[in-house]
Amino acid sequence: MDKIKAWLQTTPYKNYKIELACADASFRKYYRLKNEHETLIFMDSSLEKTSLAPFVKVTNKLLKAGVNAPQILEKNLDDGFLILKDFGNTHYLNVLNETNFKHLYMQAMDAIIAMQKADISELPIYDKAFLHFEMDLMQEWYLTKLLKKELDNEQKEIINITLNKISDIVLSQPQNVFVHRDFHSRNIMLTSENSIGVIDYQDAMNGAITYDLVSLLKDCYIEFEKDEIDKLVLVFRDKLGLKVEDTEFIKWFDFMGMQRHIKVLGIFARLFIRDGKDGYLKDIPLTFKYLLNTASLYEETKPLAELLKSL
């Protein structure tokens, strides 16, 4: 904190009060700077400095695309500090309910479409190898280390075959769009003007057209009725102007969802086992439910669903 306060003295915000705002799943911390007239966000990435340059780069891409990302007011890349515009305290998760979710999700889908128009040059590509790198986290951290399951060769083969089928479908849909990679209710802010503020996008990649839609509509922290979600999936397709059959687009969405939820099961388990963060354990049941219910719908993934049930 001494280093933070010392740097603040060199900025126009040296007389602002500082208080802890929040921490996230990474090693970043966020503070709120306050004076009588305004509040700002102080991002402390001193334990994760390598994430700061991508954050700055992606912020500029999003702002140029007309996305409401936080304006960077001051930066100190050497120490890992940024001062950002403050979107307030209201996350989508704070306000989503059965009455308003359609309206709020439609608003967020428009933000996805705006993001997908952002410049993707220099962004890493979500290729087959990376899709599998992520999905392999489930077997290592969730099945083996958290549940302590010893898989036999037949079970491992079922997983390998199914993951290949999932990645094939993911890669069969349109690619080469900006992917936020974590566009869910805790990373979407509702500002005082009732507009959307987009945060936590420094890990953005160049990938599939349904990835951020899945993060939004099959959110690991909140769930709504499947038929209503499927209707919104098709609204998104229509907003994009894609001429794709209903069943095919929903399949793209569902297989993208399985890839994400397989990954997230591994990440939530790893956050607990490796990083000592147990707050995400409570979100595993919903994530697992999404995966199991979706895998049970398709012939390509039913063997995985049966295997997960047996475990």
Backbone as numpy.savetxt, mean C-alpha at the origin, in Angstrom:
# Nx Ny Nz CAx CAy CAz Cx Cy Cz
16.60 13.50 18.97 15.77 14.71 18.97 16.63 15.98 18.97
17.80 15.92 19.62 18.69 17.08 19.64 19.10 17.49 18.23
19.39 16.48 17.39 19.80 16.78 16.02 18.64 17.40 15.24
17.42 16.89 15.47 16.24 17.46 14.82 16.07 18.92 15.21
16.14 19.19 16.50 15.95 20.57 16.98 17.04 21.50 16.46
18.27 20.97 16.37 19.37 21.80 15.87 19.14 22.16 14.40
18.69 21.20 13.60 18.44 21.51 12.18 17.26 22.47 12.03
16.22 22.28 12.84 15.06 23.17 12.76 15.47 24.63 12.96
16.49 24.84 13.75 16.96 26.21 14.00 17.50 26.88 12.74
17.84 26.09 11.74 18.39 26.63 10.48 17.29 26.86 9.45
16.03 26.55 9.80 14.92 26.65 8.86 13.99 27.79 9.26
13.04 28.13 8.38 12.05 29.15 8.74 11.10 28.70 9.85
11.21 27.45 10.30 10.25 26.89 11.25 10.89 26.69 12.63
11.92 27.45 12.91 12.69 27.25 14.15 11.88 27.54 15.41
10.81 28.32 15.30 10.02 28.66 16.49 8.76 27.81 16.62
8.63 26.80 15.76 7.47 25.91 15.83 7.66 24.89 16.94
6.59 24.55 17.63 6.63 23.48 18.63 6.62 22.14 17.90
7.25 21.13 18.51 7.33 19.81 17.88 6.75 18.76 18.81
5.89 17.88 18.23 5.32 16.78 19.01 5.21 15.55 18.12
5.26 14.37 18.73 5.19 13.13 17.96 3.82 12.99 17.31
3.81 12.68 16.02 2.55 12.44 15.31 2.28 10.95 15.22
3.22 10.19 14.61 3.03 8.75 14.50 4.31 8.11 13.98
4.36 6.78 14.08 5.39 5.98 13.43 4.65 5.05 12.47
5.38 4.46 11.52 4.72 3.53 10.60 5.43 2.19 10.61
5.09 1.33 9.63 5.63 -0.03 9.61 7.13 -0.03 9.33
7.65 1.05 8.82 9.08 1.16 8.57 9.75 1.73 9.83
10.95 2.28 9.65 11.65 2.89 10.78 11.54 4.42 10.74
10.60 4.93 9.96 10.38 6.37 9.93 9.52 6.81 11.11
9.73 8.05 11.55 8.87 8.67 12.54 8.36 10.00 11.99
7.19 10.39 12.43 6.59 11.63 11.98 6.25 12.50 13.18
6.62 13.77 13.07 6.31 14.74 14.11 5.44 15.84 13.50
4.69 16.51 14.36 3.90 17.66 13.89 4.53 18.93 14.44
4.79 19.85 13.52 5.31 21.17 13.88 4.13 22.14 13.96
4.08 22.94 15.02 2.92 23.82 15.22 3.35 25.23 15.59
2.63 26.19 15.02 2.65 27.54 15.58 1.20 28.00 15.70
0.98 29.26 15.90 -0.40 29.73 16.12 -1.27 29.59 14.88
-0.63 29.58 13.71 -1.40 29.70 12.48 -1.43 28.43 11.62
-0.47 27.55 11.77 -0.44 26.38 10.89 0.26 25.21 11.56
0.09 24.05 10.94 0.81 22.84 11.35 1.50 22.25 10.13
2.64 21.63 10.36 3.41 20.98 9.30 3.83 19.61 9.79
4.28 18.77 8.87 4.75 17.44 9.22 6.27 17.39 9.09
6.91 16.86 10.10 8.36 16.62 10.08 8.57 15.12 9.93
9.19 14.70 8.83 9.49 13.29 8.60 10.94 13.02 9.01
11.09 12.07 9.94 12.41 11.66 10.41 12.73 10.29 9.82
13.56 10.28 8.79 14.01 9.03 8.17 15.47 8.77 8.47
15.94 9.24 9.61 17.36 9.11 9.94 17.80 7.66 10.06
16.87 6.76 10.38 17.20 5.33 10.45 16.96 4.62 9.12
16.48 5.36 8.14 16.14 4.77 6.84 16.40 5.82 5.76
17.62 6.37 5.75 17.93 7.50 4.88 17.77 7.17 3.40
18.00 5.90 3.03 17.93 5.55 1.61 16.52 5.72 1.04
15.51 5.76 1.91 14.13 5.91 1.42 13.79 7.36 1.09
14.65 8.29 1.51 14.29 9.70 1.40 14.40 10.22 -0.04
15.48 9.88 -0.73 15.63 10.34 -2.11 14.50 9.82 -3.00
14.12 8.51 -2.90 12.95 8.06 -3.67 11.68 8.80 -3.30
11.52 9.11 -2.03 10.31 9.84 -1.61 10.25 11.20 -2.30
11.37 11.91 -2.31 11.42 13.23 -2.95 11.14 13.11 -4.44
11.77 12.12 -5.07 11.61 11.94 -6.51 10.16 11.61 -6.87
9.57 10.69 -6.10 8.20 10.27 -6.40 7.21 11.39 -6.08
7.48 12.15 -5.02 6.63 13.31 -4.71 6.54 14.25 -5.90
7.68 14.54 -6.50 7.69 15.45 -7.65 6.92 14.88 -8.82
7.02 13.56 -9.04 6.27 12.93 -10.12 4.76 13.06 -9.89
4.35 12.83 -8.65 2.92 12.90 -8.35 2.39 14.32 -8.44
3.15 15.27 -7.92 2.69 16.67 -7.98 2.56 17.13 -9.44
3.50 16.70 -10.29 3.42 17.07 -11.71 2.21 16.45 -12.39
1.75 15.31 -11.87 0.58 14.63 -12.44 -0.73 15.16 -11.87
-0.64 16.13 -10.97 -1.84 16.72 -10.39 -2.39 15.96 -9.20
-1.59 15.03 -8.65 -2.00 14.29 -7.46 -1.71 15.13 -6.23
-2.59 15.07 -5.25 -2.42 15.87 -4.04 -1.48 15.15 -3.07
-0.19 15.17 -3.40 0.86 14.69 -2.51 1.36 15.86 -1.67
1.98 15.59 -0.52 2.41 16.70 0.33 3.59 17.46 -0.27
3.43 18.76 -0.36 4.51 19.61 -0.84 5.69 19.55 0.13
6.91 19.43 -0.42 8.12 19.39 0.41 8.60 20.83 0.63
8.62 21.26 1.87 8.95 22.64 2.20 10.43 22.82 2.53
11.02 21.84 3.18 12.45 21.86 3.52 12.97 20.44 3.48
14.24 20.26 3.11 14.81 18.91 3.11 16.26 18.92 3.57
16.62 17.84 4.23 17.98 17.61 4.70 18.27 16.13 4.47
18.71 15.81 3.26 18.88 14.42 2.88 20.04 13.77 3.64
21.02 14.56 4.04 22.17 14.00 4.75 21.76 13.40 6.10
20.88 14.10 6.80 20.44 13.63 8.12 19.14 12.82 8.04
18.46 12.89 6.90 17.22 12.12 6.74 15.97 12.84 7.19
15.94 14.17 7.01 14.81 14.97 7.49 14.08 15.67 6.33
12.76 15.73 6.45 11.93 16.53 5.53 10.88 17.27 6.34
10.52 18.45 5.86 9.35 19.16 6.38 8.32 19.22 5.26
7.10 18.78 5.56 6.07 18.58 4.56 4.79 19.34 4.91
4.01 19.58 3.88 2.65 20.08 4.09 1.88 19.07 4.94
1.02 19.57 5.82 0.25 18.70 6.72 -1.17 18.51 6.18
-1.55 17.24 5.99 -2.90 16.94 5.53 -3.88 16.74 6.69
-3.40 16.86 7.93 -4.28 16.70 9.07 -4.22 15.30 9.66
-5.21 14.97 10.48 -5.23 13.72 11.24 -6.25 12.71 10.75
-7.03 13.04 9.75 -8.15 12.18 9.36 -7.75 11.25 8.22
-7.53 9.98 8.56 -7.30 8.96 7.55 -8.64 8.42 7.06
-8.65 7.83 5.87 -9.87 7.19 5.39 -10.41 6.19 6.41
-9.50 5.46 7.08 -9.94 4.44 8.03 -10.76 5.04 9.17
-10.51 6.31 9.48 -11.25 6.97 10.57 -12.71 7.22 10.20
-13.01 7.29 8.92 -14.35 7.77 8.52 -15.13 6.78 7.66
-14.47 5.77 7.08 -15.18 4.83 6.21 -16.27 4.09 6.97
-17.45 4.00 6.35 -18.53 3.19 6.93 -19.46 2.73 5.81
-20.48 1.97 6.19 -21.39 1.38 5.19 -22.14 2.45 4.40
-22.29 3.61 4.97 -23.05 4.68 4.31 -22.22 5.43 3.28
-20.94 5.65 3.56 -20.15 6.54 2.71 -19.07 5.86 1.88
-18.87 4.53 2.04 -17.69 3.92 1.42 -17.71 4.01 -0.10
-18.89 3.94 -0.71 -18.95 4.01 -2.18 -18.46 5.38 -2.66
-18.96 6.42 -2.01 -18.55 7.78 -2.40 -17.05 7.98 -2.18
-16.56 7.57 -1.01 -15.14 7.78 -0.70 -14.24 6.93 -1.61
-14.66 5.72 -1.92 -13.86 4.88 -2.80 -13.86 5.42 -4.24
-14.97 5.99 -4.68 -15.01 6.60 -6.01 -14.02 7.76 -6.07
-13.98 8.55 -5.02 -13.04 9.67 -4.94 -11.60 9.15 -4.99
-11.33 8.07 -4.26 -9.98 7.50 -4.24 -9.63 6.85 -5.58
-10.61 6.30 -6.26 -10.33 5.72 -7.59 -9.91 6.79 -8.58
-10.49 7.97 -8.46 -10.06 9.08 -9.31 -8.60 9.44 -9.03
-8.21 9.34 -7.74 -6.81 9.60 -7.40 -5.89 8.54 -8.00
-6.33 7.29 -8.03 -5.53 6.23 -8.66 -5.34 6.52 -10.14
-6.40 6.91 -10.79 -6.31 7.21 -12.23 -5.35 8.37 -12.47
-5.38 9.36 -11.60 -4.42 10.46 -11.72 -3.00 9.96 -11.49
-2.81 9.10 -10.49 -1.47 8.56 -10.23 -0.96 7.75 -11.42
-1.86 7.02 -12.06 -1.44 6.17 -13.17 -0.96 6.97 -14.38
-1.19 8.26 -14.36 -0.70 9.13 -15.43 0.65 9.74 -15.09
1.16 9.44 -13.90 2.45 10.01 -13.48 3.59 9.37 -14.26
4.68 10.09 -14.34 5.89 9.64 -15.03 6.44 8.39 -14.34
6.68 7.31 -15.11 7.18 6.06 -14.52 8.65 5.83 -14.85
9.30 6.79 -15.50 10.71 6.61 -15.81 11.51 6.46 -14.51
12.45 5.56 -14.53 13.34 5.26 -13.40 12.67 4.48 -12.28
11.37 4.23 -12.36 10.74 3.42 -11.33 11.05 1.94 -11.58
11.30 1.16 -10.52 11.54 -0.28 -10.71 10.32 -0.96 -11.33
10.55 -2.01 -12.09 9.45 -2.70 -12.78 8.96 -3.87 -11.94
7.66 -3.97 -11.82 7.02 -5.07 -11.10 7.00 -6.29 -12.03
8.12 -6.96 -12.17 8.20 -8.09 -13.07 7.91 -9.39 -12.33
8.00 -10.51 -13.05 7.65 -11.80 -12.45 8.55 -12.12 -11.25
9.83 -11.83 -11.40 10.77 -12.13 -10.31 10.39 -11.38 -9.04
9.99 -10.11 -9.18 9.66 -9.34 -7.98 8.32 -9.77 -7.40
7.36 -10.10 -8.26 6.08 -10.63 -7.77 6.31 -11.85 -6.90
7.23 -12.72 -7.34 7.50 -13.94 -6.57 8.35 -13.67 -5.35
9.27 -12.73 -5.43 10.04 -12.34 -4.25 9.09 -11.93 -3.13
8.05 -11.18 -3.47 7.08 -10.75 -2.47 6.25 -11.92 -1.96
5.75 -12.74 -2.88 4.88 -13.84 -2.46 5.62 -14.88 -1.63
6.91 -15.03 -1.86 7.69 -16.00 -1.08 7.76 -15.64 0.40
7.44 -14.40 0.73 7.43 -13.98 2.13 6.41 -14.76 2.94
5.31 -15.18 2.30 4.28 -15.91 3.04 4.80 -17.24 3.56
5.44 -18.01 2.69 5.93 -19.32 3.12 7.00 -19.18 4.20
7.93 -18.22 3.99 9.03 -18.08 4.94 8.57 -17.55 6.30
7.82 -16.45 6.29 7.55 -15.76 7.55 6.21 -16.15 8.17
5.18 -16.36 7.35 3.86 -16.66 7.90 3.70 -18.15 8.19
3.93 -19.00 7.18 3.71 -20.43 7.38 4.79 -21.07 8.24
6.06 -20.81 7.88 7.15 -21.50 8.57 7.49 -20.88 9.92
7.67 -19.55 9.96 8.16 -18.94 11.19 7.06 -18.55 12.17
5.89 -18.09 11.67 4.82 -17.70 12.59 3.97 -18.90 12.99
3.50 -19.66 11.99 2.64 -20.82 12.28 3.45 -22.07 12.60
4.76 -22.01 12.32 5.68 -23.13 12.59 5.24 -24.41 11.89
4.85 -24.28 10.61 4.46 -25.41 9.78 5.66 -25.92 8.97
5.90 -27.20 9.03 6.93 -27.83 8.21 6.27 -28.38 6.96
6.53 -27.76 5.83 5.87 -28.17 4.58 6.63 -29.31 3.93
5.88 -30.30 3.42 6.53 -31.37 2.67 6.68 -30.96 1.21
7.34 -31.79 0.42 7.63 -31.43 -0.97 6.35 -31.25 -1.79
5.35 -32.05 -1.52 4.08 -31.94 -2.25 3.40 -30.61 -1.95
3.40 -30.20 -0.69 2.79 -28.93 -0.32 3.56 -27.75 -0.93
4.87 -27.84 -0.91 5.68 -26.78 -1.53 5.41 -26.68 -3.02
5.21 -27.83 -3.67 4.93 -27.83 -5.11 3.59 -27.19 -5.40
2.59 -27.46 -4.56 1.28 -26.81 -4.73 1.43 -25.29 -4.67
2.18 -24.83 -3.68 2.40 -23.39 -3.54 3.11 -22.84 -4.77
4.18 -23.49 -5.20 4.96 -22.99 -6.34 4.13 -22.92 -7.61
3.38 -23.98 -7.88 2.55 -24.02 -9.10 1.50 -22.91 -9.05
0.86 -22.74 -7.88 -0.20 -21.74 -7.76 0.35 -20.32 -7.88
1.49 -20.07 -7.25 2.07 -18.73 -7.34 2.44 -18.38 -8.77
2.89 -19.35 -9.54 3.18 -19.11 -10.95 1.92 -18.77 -11.73
0.83 -19.45 -11.43 -0.43 -19.14 -12.11 -0.92 -17.74 -11.74
-0.74 -17.37 -10.48 -1.14 -16.02 -10.04 -0.32 -14.96 -10.77
0.99 -15.13 -10.81 1.82 -14.10 -11.46 1.55 -14.04 -12.96
1.22 -15.18 -13.58 0.90 -15.17 -15.01 -0.33 -14.30 -15.29
-1.36 -14.44 -14.47 -2.58 -13.64 -14.66 -2.30 -12.16 -14.36
-1.52 -11.90 -13.31 -1.18 -10.51 -12.99 -0.47 -9.85 -14.17
0.44 -10.58 -14.80 1.23 -10.01 -15.89 0.48 -10.01 -17.23
-0.67 -10.67 -17.27 -1.46 -10.69 -18.52 -2.30 -9.43 -18.67
-2.45 -8.67 -17.59 -3.26 -7.44 -17.64 -2.36 -6.26 -18.03
-2.95 -5.13 -18.39 -2.13 -3.97 -18.78 -1.13 -3.58 -17.69
0.09 -3.26 -18.11 1.17 -2.90 -17.21 1.62 -1.45 -17.50
2.77 -1.13 -16.94 3.44 0.15 -17.23 2.64 1.37 -16.78
2.08 1.25 -15.57 1.48 2.42 -14.94 2.12 2.62 -13.57
2.04 3.82 -13.07 2.54 4.15 -11.73 1.75 3.35 -10.70
2.46 2.65 -9.82 1.82 1.87 -8.75 2.32 2.39 -7.41
1.40 2.91 -6.61 1.72 3.43 -5.27 2.26 2.32 -4.38
1.58 1.15 -4.41 1.94 -0.08 -3.71 1.40 -0.17 -2.29
0.84 0.89 -1.75 0.28 0.81 -0.41 -0.89 1.79 -0.27
-1.76 1.79 -1.27 -2.83 2.79 -1.34 -4.06 2.26 -0.61
-4.00 2.31 0.72 -5.09 1.80 1.55 -5.55 2.89 2.52
-6.50 2.52 3.37 -7.21 3.52 4.18 -6.34 4.23 5.21
-5.16 3.68 5.53 -4.27 4.37 6.46 -3.31 5.32 5.75
-3.27 5.23 4.43 -2.37 6.09 3.65 -3.13 7.06 2.75
-4.43 7.17 2.98 -5.25 8.15 2.26 -5.81 9.11 3.30
-5.47 10.37 3.16 -5.91 11.38 4.11 -7.12 12.13 3.55
-8.03 12.46 4.42 -9.15 13.33 4.05 -8.86 14.70 4.64
-8.56 15.64 3.78 -8.12 16.96 4.24 -9.30 17.79 4.73
-8.99 18.93 5.28 -10.05 19.82 5.79 -10.95 20.32 4.67
-10.44 20.25 3.43 -11.27 20.65 2.27 -12.02 19.46 1.68
-11.98 18.30 2.40 -12.61 17.06 1.93 -12.03 16.56 0.62
-10.77 16.91 0.38 -10.07 16.33 -0.76 -9.14 15.24 -0.25
-8.61 14.44 -1.17 -7.74 13.33 -0.80 -6.29 13.80 -0.77
-5.60 13.44 0.30 -4.16 13.62 0.36 -3.49 12.25 0.32
-2.53 12.08 -0.56 -1.87 10.79 -0.76 -0.51 10.81 -0.07
-0.23 9.78 0.74 1.04 9.72 1.46 1.68 8.34 1.32
2.93 8.20 1.77 3.64 6.92 1.93 3.79 6.18 0.60
4.31 6.85 -0.39 4.40 6.31 -1.75 5.85 6.12 -2.22
6.81 6.19 -1.30 8.22 6.19 -1.73 8.66 4.87 -2.35
7.89 3.80 -2.16 8.24 2.50 -2.75 7.53 2.25 -4.07
7.07 3.31 -4.72 6.32 3.18 -5.96 7.09 2.41 -7.03
6.34 1.71 -7.88 6.94 0.94 -8.96 6.11 1.11 -10.24
6.62 0.53 -11.30 5.94 0.48 -12.60 5.32 -0.91 -12.71
3.97 -0.97 -12.67 3.36 -2.28 -12.62 1.97 -2.37 -13.22
1.16 -3.25 -12.63 -0.14 -3.63 -13.20 -1.24 -2.63 -12.86
-2.22 -2.61 -13.72 -3.26 -1.59 -13.66 -4.21 -1.75 -12.48
-4.26 -2.96 -11.88 -5.22 -3.19 -10.79 -4.58 -3.16 -9.40
-3.25 -2.95 -9.31 -2.61 -3.12 -8.00 -3.15 -2.14 -6.96
-3.15 -0.85 -7.27 -3.62 0.12 -6.28 -5.12 0.00 -6.02
-5.85 -0.46 -7.03 -7.29 -0.70 -6.85 -7.52 -1.79 -5.81
-6.72 -2.84 -5.87 -6.80 -3.92 -4.88 -6.46 -3.40 -3.49
-5.39 -2.61 -3.38 -5.01 -2.06 -2.08 -6.16 -1.27 -1.48
-6.89 -0.56 -2.32 -8.00 0.28 -1.87 -9.23 -0.54 -1.50
-9.67 -1.40 -2.42 -10.96 -2.06 -2.28 -10.91 -3.37 -1.50
-9.74 -3.99 -1.43 -9.56 -5.17 -0.56 -8.54 -4.82 0.52
-8.88 -3.80 1.25 -8.04 -3.20 2.28 -7.86 -4.18 3.45
-6.64 -4.38 3.88 -6.36 -5.32 4.97 -6.86 -4.82 6.32
-7.35 -3.57 6.40 -7.77 -3.00 7.67 -9.29 -2.78 7.78
-10.01 -2.99 6.67 -11.46 -2.79 6.69 -12.07 -3.54 5.51
-13.29 -4.02 5.68 -13.92 -4.85 4.65 -15.35 -4.40 4.40
-15.75 -4.45 3.12 -17.13 -4.20 2.75 -17.65 -5.34 1.88
-18.94 -5.37 1.65 -19.59 -6.51 1.01 -19.05 -6.75 -0.40
-18.75 -8.01 -0.71 -18.03 -8.35 -1.94 -18.77 -7.91 -3.20
-20.08 -8.10 -3.26 -20.82 -7.71 -4.47 -20.70 -6.21 -4.73
-20.73 -5.42 -3.68 -20.60 -3.97 -3.86 -19.18 -3.60 -4.29
-18.20 -4.31 -3.76 -16.81 -4.06 -4.17 -16.63 -4.42 -5.64
-17.19 -5.55 -6.07 -17.06 -5.95 -7.49 -17.69 -4.91 -8.41
-18.79 -4.30 -7.98 -19.40 -3.24 -8.79 -18.43 -2.06 -8.94
-17.75 -1.72 -7.86 -16.79 -0.62 -7.92 -15.60 -0.97 -8.80
-15.19 -2.23 -8.79 -14.10 -2.68 -9.67 -14.46 -2.38 -11.13
-15.69 -2.67 -11.49 -16.11 -2.44 -12.88 -16.30 -0.95 -13.18
-16.68 -0.18 -12.19 -16.72 1.28 -12.37 -15.33 1.80 -12.70
-14.33 1.28 -12.00 -12.94 1.68 -12.25 -12.55 1.34 -13.69
-12.89 0.13 -14.12 -12.60 -0.25 -15.52 -13.23 0.74 -16.49
-14.49 1.11 -16.23 -15.18 2.03 -17.12 -14.57 3.42 -17.09
-14.11 3.85 -15.90 -13.44 5.15 -15.80 -12.16 5.16 -16.63
-11.49 4.01 -16.70 -10.27 3.92 -17.51 -10.58 3.80 -19.01
-11.83 3.47 -19.33 -12.21 3.31 -20.73 -11.71 2.00 -21.33
-11.49 0.99 -20.50 -10.99 -0.30 -20.99 -12.14 -1.14 -21.52
-11.94 -1.75 -22.68 -12.93 -2.65 -23.27 -12.55 -4.09 -22.90
-12.92 -4.48 -21.70 -12.60 -5.79 -21.16 -13.87 -6.37 -20.54
-14.12 -7.67 -20.77 -15.30 -8.31 -20.21 -15.29 -8.24 -18.68
-16.49 -8.20 -18.10 -16.60 -8.10 -16.64 -15.80 -9.20 -15.94
-16.02 -10.45 -16.37 -15.39 -11.57 -15.68 -13.87 -11.51 -15.78
-13.35 -11.06 -16.92 -11.90 -11.01 -17.09 -11.30 -9.91 -16.21
-11.93 -8.74 -16.17 -11.37 -7.66 -15.37 -11.42 -8.02 -13.88
-12.53 -8.62 -13.45 -12.62 -9.02 -12.04 -11.59 -10.10 -11.74
-11.31 -10.97 -12.70 -10.27 -11.98 -12.48 -8.89 -11.32 -12.34
-8.61 -10.34 -13.19 -7.35 -9.59 -13.04 -7.25 -9.02 -11.63
-8.35 -8.39 -11.20 -8.40 -7.77 -9.87 -8.20 -8.82 -8.78
-8.89 -9.94 -8.89 -8.81 -10.97 -7.85 -7.42 -11.60 -7.76
-6.80 -11.85 -8.91 -5.47 -12.46 -8.88 -4.42 -11.46 -8.38
-4.61 -10.21 -8.72 -3.73 -9.18 -8.16 -3.91 -9.12 -6.64
-5.16 -9.27 -6.21 -5.44 -9.28 -4.77 -4.78 -10.44 -4.07
-4.81 -11.62 -4.69 -4.15 -12.77 -4.07 -2.65 -12.54 -3.95
-2.04 -11.98 -5.00 -0.61 -11.69 -4.92 -0.32 -10.76 -3.75
-1.11 -9.72 -3.61 -0.87 -8.75 -2.54 -1.10 -9.37 -1.16
-2.17 -10.12 -1.00 -2.48 -10.66 0.32 -1.52 -11.77 0.73
-1.03 -12.53 -0.23 0.03 -13.51 0.06 1.26 -12.78 0.59
1.64 -11.72 -0.10 2.78 -10.91 0.35 2.55 -10.33 1.74
1.37 -9.75 1.95 1.09 -9.05 3.20 1.08 -10.00 4.39
0.60 -11.23 4.20 0.67 -12.20 5.29 2.11 -12.37 5.75
3.04 -12.45 4.79 4.45 -12.57 5.13 4.98 -11.32 5.80
4.56 -10.15 5.32 5.05 -8.89 5.89 4.54 -8.69 7.31
3.26 -8.96 7.55 2.72 -8.81 8.90 3.43 -9.75 9.88
3.68 -10.99 9.44 4.40 -11.94 10.30 5.83 -11.47 10.55
6.48 -10.94 9.51 7.86 -10.47 9.65 7.95 -9.26 10.57
6.97 -8.36 10.48 6.97 -7.19 11.35 6.93 -7.61 12.82
6.21 -8.69 13.10 6.14 -9.19 14.47 7.42 -9.92 14.87
7.85 -10.87 14.05 8.97 -11.74 14.42 10.30 -11.01 14.38
10.55 -10.29 13.29 11.85 -9.65 13.11 11.94 -8.29 13.78
10.85 -7.52 13.67 10.90 -6.11 14.10 10.21 -5.86 15.43
9.61 -6.89 16.01 8.97 -6.72 17.32 7.73 -5.87 17.31
7.07 -5.76 16.15 5.85 -4.94 16.04 4.65 -5.88 15.98
3.92 -5.97 17.10 2.81 -6.92 17.15 1.47 -6.32 16.74
1.46 -5.03 16.42 0.20 -4.36 16.10 -0.47 -4.85 14.83
0.28 -5.53 13.97 -0.28 -5.99 12.71 -0.83 -7.41 12.79
-0.59 -8.11 13.91 -1.10 -9.47 14.05 -2.62 -9.51 13.98
-3.27 -8.47 14.50 -4.73 -8.43 14.50 -5.30 -8.27 13.10
-4.45 -7.86 12.13 -4.92 -7.66 10.76 -4.71 -8.90 9.89
-4.07 -9.92 10.44 -3.85 -11.15 9.67 -5.15 -11.87 9.35
-6.11 -12.01 10.28 -7.33 -12.75 9.94 -8.07 -12.22 8.72
-8.23 -10.90 8.60 -8.92 -10.35 7.43 -8.10 -10.59 6.16
-6.80 -10.40 6.23 -5.94 -10.63 5.07 -6.05 -12.08 4.63
-6.02 -13.00 5.59 -6.14 -14.43 5.28 -7.52 -14.74 4.70
-8.55 -14.11 5.24 -9.91 -14.32 4.72 -10.03 -13.91 3.25
-9.48 -12.74 2.92 -9.48 -12.31 1.52 -8.83 -13.37 0.63
-7.65 -13.82 1.04 -6.90 -14.79 0.23 -7.66 -16.09 0.09
-8.15 -16.63 1.19 -8.82 -17.93 1.15 -10.11 -17.87 0.34
-10.91 -16.84 0.54 -12.17 -16.71 -0.18 -11.94 -16.56 -1.68
-10.96 -15.76 -2.06 -10.70 -15.54 -3.49 -10.08 -16.77 -4.12
-9.12 -17.38 -3.45 -8.48 -18.58 -4.00 -9.49 -19.71 -4.21
-10.54 -19.74 -3.40 -11.56 -20.79 -3.52 -12.45 -20.61 -4.74
-12.40 -19.44 -5.38 -13.29 -19.14 -6.51 -12.76 -19.65 -7.85
-11.46 -19.89 -7.97 -10.85 -20.15 -9.27 -10.16 -21.51 -9.29
-10.35 -22.22 -10.41 -9.76 -23.56 -10.53 -8.24 -23.51 -10.36
-7.61 -22.44 -10.87 -6.15 -22.34 -10.80 -5.62 -22.25 -9.37
-6.47 -21.76 -8.46 -5.98 -21.49 -7.11 -6.68 -22.31 -6.02
-7.62 -23.15 -6.40 -8.31 -23.99 -5.40 -7.35 -24.90 -4.64
-6.32 -25.47 -5.29 -5.39 -26.31 -4.51 -4.70 -25.53 -3.39
-4.39 -24.26 -3.63 -3.78 -23.44 -2.59 -4.79 -23.20 -1.46
-6.05 -22.93 -1.83 -7.08 -22.71 -0.82 -7.21 -23.94 0.08
-7.23 -25.14 -0.53 -7.36 -26.37 0.24 -6.15 -26.57 1.15
-4.97 -26.26 0.64 -3.76 -26.41 1.43 -3.79 -25.47 2.64
-4.16 -24.21 2.40 -4.21 -23.25 3.50 -5.26 -23.65 4.55
-6.38 -24.19 4.09 -7.39 -24.67 5.05 -6.82 -25.78 5.92
-6.06 -26.68 5.30 -5.52 -27.84 6.03 -4.46 -27.43 7.04
-3.80 -26.29 6.78 -2.76 -25.84 7.68 -3.31 -25.02 8.85
